[in-house]
């Protein structure tokens, strides 16, 4: 247990930040799941609108070092590729 007053405050701040960071990461994962579900259901328009918000969330998380910026870029890229592949017409030859 911390003895100093500042150490006790640091513990409270860490707990508060951890809670907020957990909520933000959970929201990012939920958006990703919803986009993938929309793609599987064939609702590409909904996936595109969700992707805009998902991209924004990732950028904000990267900005405050919640996730690494390159991690955010990779997630956005892979999700964009998944959306693009789902809307591509299937070749019938």
Secondary structure, 3 states (H helix, E strand, C coil): CCCCHHHHHHHHHHHHHHHHHHHHHHHHHHHHHHHHHHHHHCCHHHHHHHHHHHHHHHHHHHHCCCCCHHHHHHHHHHHHHHHHHHHCCCCCC
